[in-house]
Amino acid sequence: MLKESIIMSWQNIVGNKMRSFLTILGIVIGVSAIIALITIVQGVIDEANSQFVDLGAGKITIQAYGTPLKRGLSYSEVEELSTIENVSGVTPSLSISSSIVREENLLEDVSIEGKNEVFFRESKDIISYGRGFNILDMESKNKVAVIDDDIQKTLFTGEDPLGENILINGTNYTIVGLVNEDSSSDIMSAFGSTDSNGKVFIPYTAAMNMAGVGNITALDISVSDTNFMDQVMDDVELALNKAFNYKDDSFNVINLDSMIEALETMQNMFTTMLGGIASISLLVGGIGIMNMMLVSVSERTTEIGLRKALGAEPSNIQVQFLIEAIFLSLFGGLIGVILGLWISYAVSGVIGTTFKLSTSAISLGVGFSAGIGIIFGWAPARKASLLNPIDALRSV
């Protein structure tokens, strides 16, 4: 009997092609909207997440504004931070803009980044050729430099830059390394810089002399064991409070891991919100299914009456109409899945994010569409099953 109900349901759907298409259109739009919105937002947030991870999961960023009497941290205070338990390294950061000269070639507004040996140790695969800095470069304020790919292409086209000299702010610096092109792009975007003239890294102690400053106002702290992140944060804040005599607003400490967690929380919120918004169109589609099924029951009263007169049980009638509603919603759900994935893939390519198949979005869309078929198909099916055969046969 179930097989006959399935066949009859299918025949009715095929027999009313245009009406069936318009009925499932709402389901198609709803499911495709759910999958597309959730997948696209997930891709965007995953991309932002990966940027933060590349920038440094397990890192603490410090902005040491200082007080009117003392600005930033001295060399000894920076070194003291590196002695805190579970701190694997401290990376001071100093950025200035200057011109660089090589023979008769001049580049203006080049970003000069003051870094230390920890920066190159923590940034894996950043050096493609040569070396980074070492502790002797910091202590002796050696005039050495690491250049990026843009500087190499502009000033050393077809030449080996290693061991060559460039003039930075009137001082000779020897090139000891070349930054990997891909790593260079990631680092520049992470620091929020898109300098077309390139970047040069020099020891931060030399950069301090060049900038005419005696203290550091920005630095990153690498934590060896993130399980002790809270303890390290407390120890760092204690050391900074001592350095600035417990003055309010003298520094700011940011835990990048907490920012990653905040992004994940935002992702869940956006997913829930967008899923709820897109589900409204599914409800509209469900109402369309209910409307079609009610019309179908009215049109087929004679058929229902004859089947009941021949001994069909109310449950058989109900199952037939319920199967028909489920068919419509599932067809709409499957088409919506294909359309939603296609839209997600196309939009991801346009905005430059990675397309990632979201099984949760697909499950939500298909599950919701199946639920819509059962919920909104039940009332018309129930109405058909309760139809009095005598009243139905009066229309013959």
Secondary structure, DSSP 8 states (H G I E B T S, - for coil): -HHHHHHHHHHHHHHTHHHHHHHHHHHHHHHHHHHHHHHHHHHHHHHHHHHHHHHHTTEEEEE----SS--SB-HHHHHHHTTSTTEEEEEE-EEEEEEEEETTEEEEEEEEEEE-HHHHHHSTT-EEEE----HHHHHHT--EEEE-HHHHHHHSTTS--TT-EEEETTEEEEEEEEE-HHHHHHHHHHTT---TT-EEEEEHHHHHHHHT-SSB-EEEEEES-GGGHHHHHHHHHHHHHHHTTT-TTS-EEEEHHHHHHHHHHHHHHHHHHHHHHHHHHHHHHHHHHHHHHHHHHHHTHHHHHHHHHTT--HHHHHHHHHHHHHHHHHHHHHHHHHHHHHHHHHHHHHHT------HHHHHHHHHHHHHHHHHHHHHHHHHHHT--HHHHHTT-
